[in-house]
Amino acid sequence: MSAPLKAIDGNADLTALMTDLAAKARAAARVLALAPAEQKNRALTAIERAIRSHAPAILAANAEDVAEARAGGMTSAFVDRLTLTQARVDGMADGVATVREIIDPVGAVTESWQRPNGMTIERVRVPLGVIGVIFESRPNVAADAGVLCLKSGNAVILRGGSDSFRSCRAIHECLVQGLREAGLPEAAITLVPTRDRTAVGLMLTGLNGGIDVIVPRGGKSLVARVEAEARVPVFAHLEGVNHIYVDASAKLDMAKSVVLNAKMRRPGVCGAVETLLIDRNAAATKLKPLVELLIDAGCEVRGDDLVQGADARVKPASDEDWNTEYEDAIISAKIVDGLDAAIAHIQNHGSHHTDAIVTEDAAAAQRFLNEVDSAIVLHNASTQFADGGEFGFGAEIGIATGKFHARGPVGAEQLTSFKYRVHGTGQTRP
């Protein structure tokens, strides 16, 4: 591998450095937009190989980040998001392979029609240009964002969290190696070489037109800052205040399995469930078993009066709890008067990210899927499937919770726009 990327110190001219990075990324984007699918796939093959072969170096760098986070008193959920294992590194490499096999979206004609005057009009997918990705804690985002942007013909500027700085540098080296082996410009995947938070503010300015869109991937405060300060379009990834509604007709064993997985598989991911809603008609048979299951698994339950009555270990829920993304082994729980009340609660307190229903009632499931206004809605499945890899995208650059351009897992196809190609035979407009 090449020499490690050097971090600049606080005395460097950060504005000049960031502007130069963006200019080089812009030049690389023009090359990448025209690169054939075969060349991009060669780069992805080389990246996959590099990640697998350099797993020890990635894990060693990550171990330093994790040790620093623990010494700094970070929560166990935060440390879990930061931590890479051999299995997670293998998962990164597997994701690269999946992205490689996806049909190249660039140049795909999505619609074509002929006008009465004989002109043919085509709508064709094109890259967005240069994408700025600002993320926190999870170092695997560097790989996910890098390869998805590469596949979709976009250059990317990555600004990872200071806590994952070493890990991101090690992963970035693998990405650059793949670009180099395929003869693509190394600036196509750029990592901001500093922990200085001023770099984030500079990216939000658009760097003199060097960045076309910003994707924030992190906590509520980061996303709020990006949306408030960005001078370029933003793919909003808001907090995951996700719900599971257990209907009266739900099978108890299924409800227990789905709820436990949705909360405790990885409590710190954005797809983790944060609020459990239980139909009042199901409370007699399902409330106590679900609450006991969660608490026995190490999850703190905060509930309304009825939920507190099911188990003395339940803590009282405050008004704030219904709006909270815990990112930890904590869940709020409430009894609701049927499907209408559940949908109303989700509408009032949810973040339009991911919500699920557990039910054997097909009509109730259909209503929930139709009426809950979230990017991802599920029937009889864990909310932790809110992941681009699980959707077959190979990876994701984030979960977009807005309604413009992209919604849900943002994969390669969602990182393209379109233009119209018009074919004429000399037509003029009267």
N, C-alpha and C positions, 0 to 999 in steps of 0.2 A: 504494500500500500504506500501511497505518497506520504510526505511529511504531514503531521497533524496540522489542522487549521489553527493558526495562532489568534488568540484573543487580543484585541486592541485594548490599550489602557485608557483611562479617563482623560488623558491629556491629548488624545488624538483628535483630529478634526472629524468628528462623527458625521456631521452633515455631508461633508465632501465624500467620505467613504460610502455612505448609504446612497448618495446620488450616483456615484460611480457604479455601485453594485446594480442599481436599477437600470442604468444605461446599458451595462453589459447583459443584463437579463433581457432587456428589450431587443437587443441585437440577436441574442440566442433564440428568442421567441420567433423571430422572423424565419430563422433556419428551421426550427422545430415544426412550425406550421406547415412547411412544405416537405418535411421528411417522410419518406415512404413508410408504410406500416411495418415492412420487413426490417428496416433499420431500427425503428423504435423497439421492436420485439427483440432484436439482437441485444440492445442495451438492457432490456428487462431481464433477459436470460443471464447476462453478465452480472447484473445487480443481484439476482437471486443467488447465483453462485458465490458472489462476494460475501453476502450476508451469512450464508451457511459456513463458508470457510473461515470467516473472521468472527464467528460467534464468540470465541474466547476473549478477543479484544473488546467486543461490544459489552460482554458481561462484566469484564474487569472495570471498564469505564463506568458502567451502571452501578457496580458495587460501591464505587467512590461516591457517586451521587446519593445513593441510598444511605450510606453511612453519614454523610453530611446532613441529610434530611432528618434522620433519627436524632443526631446530636442537636439539631435545631428544634426538637420537640414537635415535629410534624405528626399529625394523626395517623393511626394505622391505615385508614382508608386512603389518605394521601400517599403514604408509603407504598400501598398496594398499586395505586395508579402509576407510580414512578418505577416500580420494580420490574425488571426483565428477568425471565428465567429461560432456560434452554428451550422449554416448550413454547414460550412466547416469541423467542427469536425464530424458532422453526415456523411458528404461525405467521410471522412477518414474511419470511421467505415463501411460504405457501401462498400468501396473499399476492406476492409479486407474480408468481406463476399463474395464478388465476387471472390477474389483470392482463397478463400477456395473451391469454387465450380469448379474451373478450374481443369481439369484432371492433375494429378501429372505427370510432364514430366520425372521425374527420373526413369530410368529403361525401358522407352519406346523403343521398337525395331523399328527403322525407316526404316531399309532395311534388307533383308535377302536373301541370294542366295547360291546355291550349286555349288561347283567347279567340274570339270570332274573327279577329284580324289576321290570324295565322301565327302570331307570336306564341312561343312556348315559354312558360315560366316554371322555374324549378326553385324549390327551397332546399338549401344544402347546409349541412353542419360545418361550422368553422370554429377554431379555438377562440377562447376569450382574449388571450394575449399573455399578460404577466399577472400572476396571482400571488398576492401576499397572504401567507398563512401565519397567524399569530396564535400560538398554543401554549398550554401550561401542562406541566408535570408528565404527561404521557409521551415518552420518547418515541414510541412506535408511530406516532403521528408523522414524524419526519419521513419515515419510509412510505407510509400510506399516501401522504400528500405528494411526495416526490414522484412516485411511480404513476399515480393517477394523472397528475399534470403532464408527465411525459407521454403517457398513452394518448391523452386528449390534445397533444400538440401545444401545450402551454408551458411557458417558463414559470418557475416558482421561486419566490423568496421566502425562506423559512425563518421564523423567529421563534425559537423554542423558549420554554421557561428557564429561568436561571437555575432551578433545581435539577433540571435534566441536561445541563449544558454539556457535560462530558459525554453522556450517552448519545446525544444528538450528533456531536462531532464524529463519534465512531461510526454511527449509522451513515452519516453524510459521506464519509470517505468511501463507503461501499457504493453509494449512489453515483458519486463522481467517477469511480472506477468503471462502472457500467457504461456511463456516457462516453468515457474516453475510449473504451474498447470498441464501441460502435461508431466512433468517429463523429460524435455529436458534441456541440460546445458544452464545456463544463459549467458555464454560467447558466445553463438551462435549469439547474437545480442549485440554488445558492443558499447557504446558511449564513445568517447574520453572525459575525464572529465576535460578539460581545454580549455580556450580561447587562449592560447599561440599558435601563428602561427608556432612556431617551430615544433609543432606536425605534421603539413602538410608536411614539409620537411622530417621528419622521415618516414612518411607513404610512401612517394615517393621513398624511398630507398628500400622498400619491407620488411623492418624489418627482416633482416636475413632469407629471404625466407618465412616469415609468411604471406605475402599477395600475392595472385596470379594475381589479376587484380585490376586496379584503375578505378573508374568511377567519373569523375568530373561533377558537376552540378552547374553551376554558370556563371558568366560573362566571357568576352573574356580574361581578364587578368589572371583569375584563370585557365582557360583551357590552355592558352598559357604556363603558368608556369608548369602545370602538364605534358604537352606534352614535354616540354624542359627538365625537371628534372627527370621524372619517369624512374625507372630502371626495371619496370614490365610493362606488356601490359596495354594499356589504351583504354577504350571505349570512343572515343572522342564525346563530346557533344558541337559542335561549336555554335557560335551565330546564332540567328534566323533572318537573313536578308531575310524576307519572302515577296513574291509578290502576288498581284492579278492582272491579266490581264482581262480587260473588252473588250470583242470582239464586233465588230459592230452588230452582231446578238443578243447580250444579251438583255434580258428583263430588262427594267429600274428598275422596282419595285424589281426584284430579285437582281439586281446589288446593289441597295441601301441597301437592307437588309443584303446581304452578306458582303459588304464592311464595313458597320457600325459595324456589329457584330465582324468582324475579327480585327478591330482596337480598338473599344471602349468597348467591353465586359470586358476585362481585359488587358489594354495596356501593362502591365509589364510582361506578360507571354511570354515564348519563341515562342509560336504559333501565337502571334499577327502579323498582317501584317504591314510591314514597308514601302513598296513602292506600289503605285497604278499606273498601266500602262493602258492607255486607247487608243484603236484603233483610229487612226486619222479619220476614217470614222464614228466613233461613237461620236466624240467630239461635233458636233453641237447639239446633243440631250441628251447626257449623261454627258458631262464634268461639266457644271454648276450645275446641280442638285446634282451630287455626291460631288462636292467641297463644296457647300452650306450646304449639309447635315452634312458633317464632321465638318465644322467650327461651325455650330449652335449647334453641340453636344459637343463642347468644345475641338475639336482637332485642333492643329496648322497644317496648310498645307504649305509645301514648294514645290514650283513647278518651271517648266521651263517657258519660256516666254508665251506660249499658256495657260498654267494653270493659270499663274498670270493674264492674260487677262480675265479670267472667273469670277474673284472676286477680288476686291481691297484688301481684307484681306489676300490674299495668299502672303507668303514671298518668295523671290528668293531662289532656291535650289543651293547649292554649289556642287562641284564635290564630296566632302566627304559625302554628304547626301545620295548618291546612294549606299554607302557601309556601312551605319550606322544602327545598331540595337538600336533604341531609348529607348525601354522599357518604353515608356511614351506616352502621348496623342499627338504625333507628327507623321506626315506621309509625305513622299515625293511623288510627283505625276508628271507624264510625259506622253506626247503624243508620241505614237510610230506608225511607218508605218506598221501596220499589225502584224500577228502572227510571222513571221520570225524575225522581229525586237524585239518583246517581248521576244522570246526565247533567242535571242542573248544578250539582256540586262540582263536577269536572269542568263545566263551563265557567263557573265562578272562581275556581281555585287552580285550575290546571294551567299548563304552559304551552299547550298545543303541540306537545312532543310525542308522547306514546301513552296509550291507554288501552286496557284490556277488559274483556268480560269473560267470566267462566259461567257457562250455562248450557243446558241441554235443550233449551227452548229456542228453536230456529228463528221464530218471529222476534224474540227479544234480542237475539244476536244480530239479526239484520237491522233492527232499529238502532242498536248501539253503534254498529259499523257505519250506518248512514248518518246518524245525527251527532256523533261526537266529532267535533271539529279539530282533530289533531292530525299531525303529519303521518302518524302510524297508528292504526287501530287493529287490535287482535282479538280473535275469538278462540278461547281454550288454548292459549299459548302464553309463554312467559314474555314479559316486556323486555327481557334481556336479548331478545331477537332483534331489537332495534339497533342494527349494525349492518353496515354495507357488505361486510364479508358474508353474513348470514343471508343477505338478499341476492347473493351471487355476483356482487360487484367486485369481489376480490379484496376490496378495502373501501374506505370512505374518507373523505376530507372533512366530514362533519355531518351532523343532522340539521338540515335547514328547517326552521319552524315557521318561517314566513311563507308568503304565498306568491311572491314574485320570482320568476325564472326557475328556481329549484325548490323542491320541498321534500323532506324526508332525507334518507341517506344520499349524500352527494358523491356520485361516482364519476367515471370518465365521461359518460354521455351528458351528465348534468353540468360538466365543465366546458361545454360547447355552447355557442350561440348559433345563429344562422344568417345566411345572406341569400338574396334572390339572384338567380342567374336567368337572364332573359335572352332568348334566341330569336332573332328576327330575320327577315329576308328583304330588308330595305324599307320597312314600315315607317311612316311619319304620322304625327298626330295632327288631325284636322283642326 
